[in-house]
Amino acid sequence: MTMANAPLLHVDRLAKHYTRGLLNKERTFSLAADFVVDGPQVVGVMGPNGSGKTTLFELITGSNLPSAGRVLVNGQDIHQVRTRERDRLAIHYHQSYQVRSFQRGKPNFLLQHAASDAPLVHLFDEPQFNTQDGYIGFMLDFFATLRGKGKLVFLCLHPNEPYHVDILRQSCERFLFVNKGVVSHAPDFDTLARDPAVRSYLGALAPAQAMAA
């Protein structure tokens, strides 16, 4: 159950391994993440297609079983919570649709009840931003409202337009970059963009000062 003064989210030595073959198993992909978010924030997430971003979100929300490690939401291990109650802790929206397919390692009756009545962590997986009719402003206000209500927001975007970078820089307080299953961290967009792998990923959208660093 929850612990006093626990961080809002603790991704604790989390790992997911995918393999192929029945007898001689060959590892085809691995994701590793270890980080803490103490309180309400808006966290930007970027990375190439197939790098593990959606897998990370699925693990945080309990819809994918980890190979190792834990995900603690406000001190409660989400993978030890009954499947129909996991979205009271963390909820995953994939391109505007809520993902509600859950994997579990135990029968539900052996799992805990969620210690929250409403989601504490909201994960937006590549939402579609309409550039007309003030929709972007509405979404940014929505993220800020969630944060103001004590929630943790993850915003995953694959920037292919300059305004996508503007959205990330304007609304996010820290960043994660997922590349080939490795999750790196940065306190702001420009710091993240100094990473050569991030510069390569962003291409012409990389900040000029980062390109010169």
TORVOSE-897852 format. One record per residue (C-alpha): residue in one letter; x, y, z. Coordinates in steps of 0.5 Angstrom, whole numbers, padded with zeros to 4 digits, always signed. Layout:
aXYZ;...
***
This chain:
m+0000+0000+0000;t+0002+0007+0000;m+0008+0010+0004;a+0008+0017+0008;n+0012+0022+0004;a+0013+0017-0002;p+0015+0020-0009;l+0009+0021-0014;l+0012+0016-0018;h+0018+0011-0017;v+0020+0007-0023;d+0025+0002-0019;r+0030-0001-0023;l+0025-0003-0028;a+0026-0008-0034;k+0023-0011-0040;h+0026-0017-0044;y+0023-0019-0051;t+0025-0026-0053;r+0024-0031-0059;g+0025-0038-0059;l+0022-0044-0055;l+0029-0047-0053;n+0034-0043-0055;k+0031-0036-0053;e+0034-0030-0056;r+0033-0023-0053;t+0030-0019-0059;f+0029-0012-0055;s+0030-0010-0048;l+0028-0004-0044;a+0031-0001-0038;a+0029+0005-0034;d+0030+0008-0027;f+0028+0015-0024;v+0024+0018-0019;v+0019+0024-0020;d+0017+0027-0013;g+0011+0031-0014;p+0007+0034-0020;q+0010+0036-0026;v+0009+0035-0034;v+0015+0031-0037;g+0016+0031-0044;v+0018+0024-0047;m+0021+0023-0054;g+0025+0018-0058;p+0025+0014-0065;n+0020+0010-0067;g+0021+0003-0064;s+0025+0005-0058;g+0021+0003-0052;k+0017+0009-0051;t+0010+0006-0051;t+0013+0000-0047;l+0015+0004-0042;f+0008+0007-0041;e+0005+0000-0041;l+0009-0002-0036;i+0008+0005-0031;t+0001+0003-0032;g+0001-0004-0031;s-0002-0006-0038;n+0005-0010-0039;l+0009-0014-0034;p+0016-0012-0032;s+0021-0017-0033;a+0025-0014-0027;g+0024-0008-0022;r+0017-0004-0020;v+0013+0002-0021;l+0011+0005-0015;v+0005+0010-0016;n+0005+0014-0009;g+0008+0008-0006;q+0004+0003-0008;d+0006-0002-0013;i+0002-0002-0019;h+0003-0009-0021;q+0000-0011-0015;v-0006-0008-0016;r-0013-0011-0018;t-0013-0010-0026;r-0019-0006-0026;e-0017-0001-0021;r-0010+0000-0024;d-0013+0006-0028;r-0014+0010-0021;l-0007+0010-0020;a-0004+0011-0027;i-0008+0012-0034;h-0005+0011-0041;y-0008+0015-0047;h-0005+0013-0054;q-0007+0018-0059;s-0013+0020-0055;y-0015+0013-0053;q-0015+0010-0046;v-0011+0004-0046;r-0015-0001-0042;s-0012-0008-0043;f-0008-0011-0037;q-0003-0016-0036;r-0003-0019-0029;g+0002-0025-0026;k-0003-0027-0020;p-0011-0027-0020;n-0015-0021-0018;f-0017-0023-0011;l-0010-0024-0009;l-0008-0017-0011;q-0009-0010-0007;h-0015-0005-0008;a-0012+0002-0011;a-0011+0007-0006;s-0013+0012-0010;d-0020+0014-0013;a-0018+0018-0019;p-0011+0017-0023;l-0005+0020-0020;v-0001+0019-0027;h-0003+0021-0034;l+0001+0019-0040;f-0001+0022-0046;d+0002+0018-0052;e+0003+0022-0058;p-0004+0026-0058;q-0006+0029-0064;f-0005+0037-0064;n-0010+0040-0068;t-0007+0047-0070;q-0014+0050-0071;d-0019+0053-0067;g-0015+0054-0061;y-0014+0046-0059;i-0007+0047-0058;g-0008+0052-0052;f-0014+0048-0050;m-0009+0042-0049;l-0003+0046-0046;d-0008+0049-0041;f-0011+0042-0039;f-0004+0039-0038;a-0003+0045-0033;t-0009+0044-0030;l-0008+0037-0028;r-0001+0039-0026;g-0004+0044-0021;k-0009+0039-0018;g-0003+0035-0016;k-0002+0030-0022;l+0004+0028-0026;v+0003+0028-0033;f+0007+0025-0039;l+0007+0028-0046;c+0010+0024-0051;l+0011+0027-0058;h+0015+0025-0064;p+0017+0032-0067;n+0016+0033-0074;e+0014+0040-0074;p+0017+0046-0071;y+0011+0047-0067;h+0012+0040-0063;v+0018+0043-0061;d+0015+0049-0058;i+0009+0045-0055;l+0015+0041-0051;r+0019+0047-0049;q+0013+0051-0047;s+0009+0046-0043;c+0015+0041-0040;e+0019+0042-0034;r+0024+0036-0035;f+0025+0031-0040;l+0026+0023-0042;f+0029+0021-0048;v+0028+0013-0050;n+0033+0011-0055;k+0034+0003-0056;g+0031+0001-0050;v+0035+0006-0046;v+0032+0012-0042;s+0036+0018-0041;h+0034+0024-0037;a+0035+0032-0037;p+0032+0038-0033;d+0030+0042-0039;f+0030+0041-0047;d+0036+0045-0049;t+0040+0040-0044;l+0037+0034-0047;a+0038+0037-0054;r+0046+0037-0053;d+0046+0029-0053;p+0049+0027-0060;a+0043+0022-0060;v+0038+0027-0059;r+0041+0032-0064;s+0041+0026-0069;y+0034+0025-0068;l+0031+0032-0068;g+0035+0034-0074;a+0033+0041-0077;l+0029+0042-0071;a+0034+0041-0066;p+0036+0048-0062;a+0041+0052-0066;q+0045+0053-0059;a+0045+0045-0058;m+0047+0044-0065;a+0053+0049-0064;a+0055+0046-0057;
***
